[in-house]
Amino acid sequence: MRPEPDRRLCRSEHPLSDPPAARTPSPTAPGRFPGPRRGCAQTLEQDRYQGMDLQQLIDNGVNIIQIFDSWAGLIDPEVYEEKVFPYSKKVLSSIDDPLIPKIHFGLGTEPILNLIAEAGADVVGIDSNTPIDVARRKLGNEIAIQGNLDPEICLGPVEEVEKAVYEILSLNKDNPGHIFNLGHGVIPDTDPAILAHVVEMVHSHELQERTNE
């Protein structure tokens, strides 16, 4: 039996996304982000987190790993492939427990979804700017998709929220590899009742029987 998670260990202070200064393109090399990307990735590669490594986190009850590479979409695909992709792949490949799902999330990542898929995540989180059917074509059916309701829609009338939820479910075409979620974080002014209604809608959605083609 796996131990209960130690909540102090469930969030890394070394996300693969960079602090604001590192997101400023280099004036001598537009599109290149020279900040501590390498340092952050190397920290993760060495599996260090307050004296503990990733395996120790898993041994202490962490049951899922997620890379928040929130600003990946700001980087040119060619630069991403050269400067970021190798480190994401190393981090993800260092987790070899088949019972620990690996999620990779980024904003504006439609142009690099093929690379994110190749990096080795089991689940890819997409934002609301990437239609789920487009993401599915790029990622294939072996990778689950997490997303992607626009958080701003949840500030509007319930009818608009319902329309958006049904559209996502329709675009997914009942593919079982889907974790319904927002495309980004909850906006503070969101009515919790709206979010509860979204959960109820998704849970009540009836999947059509799938046949082998």
C-alpha positions, 0 to 999 in steps of 0.5 A: 500500500502506497503511503499518504502523500506528504503535502510539503513535498508535492510541489517543486520550487524548481519548475521548468518554467523560467522567472520573468527575467529569463523570459526576456529574449536576448537582444543579441539573439532574438527568440533565444532565452539565455536565463536560468533554463539550463540551471533549472533543468540541470537541477531537475536532472539531478533530481534535487528538491530540498535534499530529496530526489524525485524517486524519494518524492514518489516513495513518500506518496507523490503519485503524479508528476507534472512539468509546468512549462508555462512559457514554452509557447513564447519560444521559437520551435527551432529554439525550443527543440535545441534548448528546451526539449532535451531537458524536458525529455531527460526529466521525464525519462528519469521517472521510470515508474509506470504507476506514476503518470507524467503530465507536461503543460504549456501555453501556446504550444500548438506549434511544438506539440510534436516535440512535447509528445516526443519528450515522453509525457503520458498526458499533455495539458493544452490551453484554450487556444488549441482546439482539442481535435487539433491537439489530438491529431498532433499528439496521436491516441497514445497520449492523453490530453488534459484541458481545455475550457477557457477560464474566461468563459466561466465568468459569463452566463451559464448558457455560454459555459454549457455551450463551450463544455459541450463543444470540447466534449464533441471535439474530443469525439469520446476519446477515452484519453481525455482529462477535462480541465480548464485551459489554465488557472481559475480566475479569482472572480469565478463563481464556484457554482459554475465550476461545480456545474461544469464538473456535473456536466462532464460527469453526466456526459455519456460516452458512445460505445466505441467499436474496433475499426 
